[in-house]
């Protein structure tokens, strides 16, 4: 499995970004940590609706079979007012960078992969949980803000791996029937130390970091994240999907490499349609009424 702790000459670390800043200056192609996001804790302590939503999730997570079997789970926020508060706070942390959120048609089913990966959700990861590198839900760029718990993380750019090892990964994908993006993470999860120098030569460094309470972690599309949660407490927080305009090229690349040959990526295919519709209307992608404020007529627990 991809090692979480840096060792020896491992000096590549996740960049730290102080927010709110001019989000147009952020390099959205690389993951980053933004510390000092205490607003989630403040909301939890001051707002009854937010506290109730998070406590309900924590209660369900503690007793769920997913916590035992998989060690992690998420549940979309049901309360519209709470969802709107999370949306507003994330936007404020990003310097009101509304272009990161694209309008989502109300015609999409509430279980459509794009809806599931984009709307605000509570997430939990069990204490001591260890995970190999995995892509974010449905390969959509993601922002996670932590309320409780600390985890060590190691991230690697699957897109760069595919571009750096095309023949090796292409042959592996043809043999296994998996996607070439899946084979990229399989290679680093099983042989990271063995191929470490090759990764550097191909400009695919492994980035190490630690994410604790009040930290916000951004993971771009195509980046795989491995983690180890500290044993002291479960990790609890909120997550939202996003689509910074500068990520569109990367999203198109991932859409073409993340599915087995001949299959269309359901979430990203629909996302491109949403982006195209927003452009056709002559609008900058807006948050108002969009992905983070999506009113879902039906909800289904995902635990």
C-alpha positions as CSV (number, residue, x, y, z in Angstrom):
1,X,0.0,0.0,0.0
2,X,1.1,3.6,-0.6
3,X,3.1,4.7,2.4
4,X,1.5,7.5,4.4
5,X,4.7,8.6,6.3
6,X,7.5,10.4,4.4
7,X,10.8,8.6,4.7
8,X,14.4,9.5,3.9
9,X,14.5,11.8,0.9
10,X,10.7,12.2,0.7
11,X,10.4,16.0,0.9
12,X,7.4,16.8,-1.2
13,X,4.5,18.2,0.9
14,X,1.0,19.4,0.3
15,X,0.9,23.1,-0.3
16,X,-0.7,25.3,2.3
17,X,-3.1,28.0,1.1
18,X,-4.3,30.8,3.4
19,X,-8.0,31.5,2.7
20,X,-9.9,33.6,2.0
21,X,-7.8,35.0,-0.7
22,X,-8.3,35.8,-4.4
23,X,-9.2,32.3,-5.5
24,X,-8.2,33.1,-9.1
25,X,-4.6,32.9,-7.9
26,X,-4.9,29.4,-6.5
27,X,-3.4,26.6,-8.5
28,X,-6.5,24.3,-8.7
29,X,-4.5,21.6,-10.5
30,X,-2.8,20.7,-7.3
31,X,-4.2,19.6,-3.9
32,X,-3.9,22.0,-1.0
33,X,-4.7,22.3,2.7
34,X,-6.2,25.6,4.1
35,X,-5.9,25.7,7.9
36,X,-7.9,27.8,10.3
37,X,-11.3,27.0,8.9
38,X,-12.9,27.3,12.3
39,X,-16.3,28.3,10.9
40,X,-17.6,24.7,10.9
41,X,-16.9,24.4,14.6
42,X,-18.5,27.8,15.2
43,X,-21.6,26.7,13.3
44,X,-21.7,23.5,15.2
45,X,-21.6,25.3,18.6
46,X,-24.0,28.2,17.6
47,X,-26.5,26.8,15.2
48,X,-29.1,24.3,16.3
49,X,-29.8,23.1,12.8
50,X,-26.1,22.5,12.0
51,X,-25.5,20.8,15.3
52,X,-28.6,18.5,14.8
53,X,-27.5,17.6,11.3
54,X,-24.0,16.6,12.3
55,X,-25.1,14.9,15.5
56,X,-27.7,12.9,13.5
57,X,-25.0,11.8,11.1
58,X,-22.5,10.9,13.9
59,X,-25.2,8.8,15.6
60,X,-26.1,6.9,12.3
61,X,-22.4,6.5,11.4
62,X,-21.5,5.1,14.9
63,X,-24.1,2.3,14.5
64,X,-23.8,1.7,10.8
65,X,-22.6,-1.5,9.2
66,X,-20.6,0.6,6.8
67,X,-18.4,1.9,9.6
68,X,-17.5,-1.7,10.5
69,X,-17.2,-3.1,7.0
70,X,-15.7,-0.1,5.1
71,X,-14.6,2.3,7.8
72,X,-16.1,5.3,6.1
73,X,-19.4,6.7,4.9
74,X,-21.2,9.9,3.9
75,X,-24.7,11.2,4.1
76,X,-26.1,14.2,2.1
77,X,-27.4,17.1,4.1
78,X,-31.2,17.1,4.2
79,X,-32.0,20.4,5.8
80,X,-32.1,23.2,3.1
81,X,-31.1,25.9,5.6
82,X,-28.1,23.9,6.8
83,X,-27.1,23.1,3.3
84,X,-27.2,26.8,2.4
85,X,-25.1,27.7,5.4
86,X,-22.4,25.2,4.4
87,X,-22.5,26.5,0.9
88,X,-22.2,30.1,2.0
89,X,-19.3,29.4,4.3
90,X,-17.4,27.3,1.8
91,X,-17.8,30.1,-0.8
92,X,-16.6,32.7,1.7
93,X,-13.5,30.5,2.4
94,X,-12.9,30.5,-1.3
95,X,-13.1,34.3,-1.5
96,X,-16.6,34.0,-3.1
97,X,-15.2,32.2,-6.1
98,X,-18.7,31.3,-7.5
99,X,-17.2,30.1,-10.8
100,X,-16.2,26.9,-9.0
101,X,-19.8,25.8,-8.8
102,X,-21.9,25.1,-11.9
103,X,-25.7,25.1,-12.1
104,X,-27.2,21.7,-11.8
105,X,-30.4,20.9,-13.7
106,X,-33.3,20.0,-11.4
107,X,-34.2,17.2,-13.9
108,X,-31.4,15.0,-12.6
109,X,-32.4,12.2,-10.4
110,X,-31.3,12.6,-6.8
111,X,-29.2,9.4,-7.0
112,X,-27.5,10.5,-10.2
113,X,-23.7,10.2,-9.7
114,X,-23.1,13.9,-10.3
115,X,-25.8,14.8,-7.7
116,X,-24.4,12.4,-5.2
117,X,-20.8,13.7,-5.6
118,X,-21.6,17.4,-5.7
119,X,-24.2,18.3,-3.0
120,X,-23.1,19.1,0.5
121,X,-22.7,15.9,2.6
122,X,-21.5,14.9,6.1
123,X,-18.7,12.3,6.0
124,X,-17.1,10.1,8.6
125,X,-14.0,7.9,8.7
126,X,-13.4,5.5,11.6
127,X,-10.5,6.1,14.0
128,X,-7.4,4.1,13.0
129,X,-8.8,3.6,9.5
130,X,-6.1,3.1,6.8
131,X,-6.8,3.4,3.1
132,X,-4.8,2.9,0.0
133,X,-4.9,5.7,-2.6
134,X,-8.4,6.2,-4.0
135,X,-9.9,8.9,-6.3
136,X,-12.6,11.2,-5.0
137,X,-16.2,10.2,-5.4
138,X,-17.0,9.9,-9.2
139,X,-13.7,11.6,-10.0
140,X,-15.2,15.1,-9.2
141,X,-12.9,17.7,-7.6
142,X,-13.7,17.8,-3.9
143,X,-13.5,20.1,-0.8
144,X,-13.5,18.5,2.6
145,X,-13.7,20.5,5.9
146,X,-12.9,18.6,9.1
147,X,-14.8,19.1,12.4
148,X,-13.2,16.3,14.4
149,X,-10.3,14.0,14.0
150,X,-6.8,14.0,12.3
151,X,-5.4,12.0,9.5
152,X,-2.1,11.7,7.7
153,X,-2.5,11.8,3.9
154,X,-0.4,10.9,0.8
155,X,-1.6,12.1,-2.6
156,X,-0.4,11.2,-6.1
157,X,-1.5,12.6,-9.5
158,X,-3.1,9.7,-11.4
159,X,-3.2,11.8,-14.6
160,X,0.5,12.4,-14.5
161,X,1.0,8.7,-13.9
162,X,-1.0,7.8,-17.0
163,X,1.0,10.3,-19.1
164,X,4.3,9.2,-17.6
165,X,3.8,5.4,-18.0
166,X,1.4,5.1,-21.0
167,X,2.7,1.7,-22.3
168,X,3.1,0.0,-18.9
169,X,-0.4,1.2,-17.7
170,X,-2.0,0.6,-21.0
171,X,-0.8,-3.0,-21.1
172,X,-2.0,-3.5,-17.5
173,X,-5.4,-2.1,-18.3
174,X,-5.8,-4.2,-21.4
175,X,-4.9,-7.3,-19.4
176,X,-7.1,-6.6,-16.4
177,X,-10.1,-4.9,-18.1
178,X,-9.8,-2.1,-15.6
179,X,-9.5,1.6,-16.6
180,X,-6.0,3.0,-17.1
181,X,-6.6,5.5,-14.3
182,X,-7.4,2.6,-11.9
183,X,-4.2,0.8,-13.0
184,X,-2.2,4.0,-12.2
185,X,-3.3,3.9,-8.6
186,X,-2.8,0.1,-8.4
187,X,0.8,0.7,-9.5
188,X,1.6,3.2,-6.7
189,X,-0.4,1.3,-4.1
190,X,1.5,-1.8,-4.6
191,X,5.0,-0.6,-5.7
192,X,5.4,3.0,-4.5
193,X,8.8,2.6,-2.9
194,X,10.0,0.5,-5.8
195,X,9.1,3.1,-8.4
196,X,9.8,6.2,-6.3
197,X,12.7,7.5,-8.4
198,X,10.7,6.8,-11.6
199,X,7.8,8.8,-10.2
200,X,10.1,11.7,-9.6
201,X,11.7,11.4,-13.1
202,X,8.2,11.5,-14.6
203,X,7.2,14.5,-12.4
204,X,4.8,12.4,-10.4
205,X,5.8,13.1,-6.8
206,X,3.9,11.8,-3.8
207,X,2.7,14.7,-1.6
208,X,2.5,14.2,2.2
209,X,0.6,16.1,4.7
210,X,-1.6,16.0,7.9
211,X,-5.2,17.3,8.0
212,X,-6.8,18.1,11.4
213,X,-9.8,19.9,12.9
214,X,-10.5,23.2,11.2
215,X,-8.5,22.2,8.1
216,X,-9.9,22.3,4.6
217,X,-8.5,19.8,2.1
218,X,-9.0,20.3,-1.7
219,X,-8.4,17.3,-4.0
220,X,-8.4,18.0,-7.7
221,X,-9.8,15.5,-10.2
222,X,-7.5,12.6,-11.0
223,X,-5.5,12.8,-7.7
224,X,-5.6,9.7,-5.5
225,X,-5.4,10.1,-1.8
226,X,-4.3,7.5,0.8
227,X,-4.7,8.1,4.5
228,X,-4.3,6.9,8.0
229,X,-6.7,8.3,10.7
230,X,-5.3,8.8,14.2
231,X,-6.7,6.3,16.7
232,X,-7.9,9.0,19.1
233,X,-11.3,9.7,17.5
234,X,-13.4,9.3,14.3
235,X,-12.9,11.8,11.6
236,X,-16.1,13.9,11.0
237,X,-16.6,16.7,8.6
238,X,-18.4,18.0,5.5
239,X,-17.6,17.6,1.8
240,X,-18.8,19.3,-1.4
241,X,-17.9,18.7,-5.0
242,X,-16.7,21.6,-7.1
243,X,-15.6,22.5,-10.7
244,X,-13.0,25.3,-10.9
245,X,-12.9,26.4,-14.6
246,X,-9.2,25.6,-14.8
247,X,-10.0,22.0,-14.1
248,X,-12.1,21.4,-17.2
249,X,-9.1,20.1,-19.2
250,X,-8.2,17.7,-16.5
251,X,-11.8,16.6,-16.1
252,X,-12.0,15.8,-19.8
253,X,-8.7,13.8,-19.6
254,X,-10.0,11.8,-16.6
255,X,-13.3,11.2,-18.3
256,X,-11.5,9.6,-21.2
257,X,-9.3,7.4,-19.0
258,X,-11.3,6.6,-15.8
259,X,-13.8,4.2,-17.4
260,X,-13.1,0.8,-19.1
261,X,-12.8,1.0,-22.9
262,X,-16.1,1.9,-24.6
263,X,-17.8,3.2,-21.4
264,X,-18.9,6.8,-20.8
265,X,-18.3,8.4,-17.4
266,X,-21.8,9.2,-16.1
267,X,-20.9,12.0,-13.7
268,X,-18.3,13.9,-15.8
269,X,-20.4,13.5,-19.0
270,X,-23.3,15.2,-17.3
271,X,-21.0,17.8,-15.7
272,X,-19.7,18.9,-19.1
273,X,-23.3,19.3,-20.2
274,X,-24.0,21.5,-17.2
275,X,-20.9,23.6,-18.0
276,X,-21.9,23.9,-21.6
277,X,-25.4,24.9,-20.7
278,X,-24.1,27.6,-18.4
279,X,-21.9,29.0,-21.1
280,X,-24.7,28.8,-23.7
281,X,-26.8,31.0,-21.4
282,X,-24.0,33.6,-21.3
283,X,-23.7,33.2,-17.6
284,X,-20.7,32.8,-15.4
285,X,-21.3,29.5,-13.5
286,X,-23.1,30.6,-10.4
287,X,-23.6,29.1,-7.0
288,X,-27.0,30.6,-6.5
289,X,-29.5,27.8,-7.3
290,X,-26.6,25.6,-8.4
291,X,-24.8,22.5,-7.2
292,X,-24.3,23.5,-3.6
293,X,-27.8,24.9,-3.2
294,X,-29.6,22.1,-5.1
295,X,-33.0,21.4,-3.7
296,X,-33.5,17.7,-3.7
297,X,-37.2,16.7,-3.6
298,X,-36.3,13.2,-2.3
299,X,-33.4,12.1,0.0
300,X,-32.2,8.6,0.6
301,X,-29.8,7.7,3.4
302,X,-26.5,6.4,2.0
303,X,-25.6,4.5,5.1
